[in-house]
Amino acid sequence: MIRGAIFDMDGTLLDSSPWWDKAPADWLKSVGKEARPELAEAIFPLTLPQAADYMIAEYGLRQTPQELMDGVNAVMEGFYLHNVPLKPGVRELLDALDARGVPMAVASVTDRRLVEAALARHGVLGRFRSLVTTDEAGAGKQEPSVYLLAAERIGSAPDETLVFEDALHALRTAKRAGFRTVGVCDVNSLKQQEALAAEAEFYLRDFSDCSAILAAIGR
């Protein structure tokens, strides 16, 4: 029985990966630095504080981690408020889960203010009983804390909770913690798709057909 669902946000609910690729490079340019081609891939599995530490070390920045995070979040805020779209089919899946009485949460590495702004703009914020960030959980997605806290808040045990993730390292973390997993294809993780599909209980190239997931809920 599935009694809950937890969604990653960026690359899963939102088609935001291109914007996250762009924001750190845009911020670096604003302080007179040119981003190297490998930046986006290097920081993809990191939380924002970890990415800030990485960028400061790699680019010899004088800014503090908080100044860097504030700068990147300021760039992203505009994107979230005006540009970043929901992935096609997400709204319909959320509606279907809600109709079946499945409580939902978001588990994200993104700043809570930006999570709320993006989901509110698309009119789906109210679908989620809880929003949990890795900052609140005290660990990135290399640890299961954010998923466990989200599951606790929606009242479902890991083995009866679906975790939707586009990142292989995050999906593996959720799986090791006993969650049922849904791999979601995203442009930022194309190299991981074969492994993601192999690791996940369910795999979605897109959200156009979620019939197997809805059948597993059985209500």
Secondary structure, 3 states (H helix, E strand, C coil): CCCEEEECCECCCECCHHHHHHHHHHHHHHCCCCCCCCHHHHHCCCCHHHHHHHHHHHHCCCCCHHHHHHHHHHHHHHHHHHCCCECCCHHHHHHHHHHCCCCEEEEECCCHHHHHHHHHHCCCHHHCCEEEEHHHHCCCCCCCHHHHHHHHHHCCCHHHEEEEECCHHHHHHHHHCCCEEEEECCHHHHHHHHHHHHHCCEEECCCCCCHHHHHHHCC
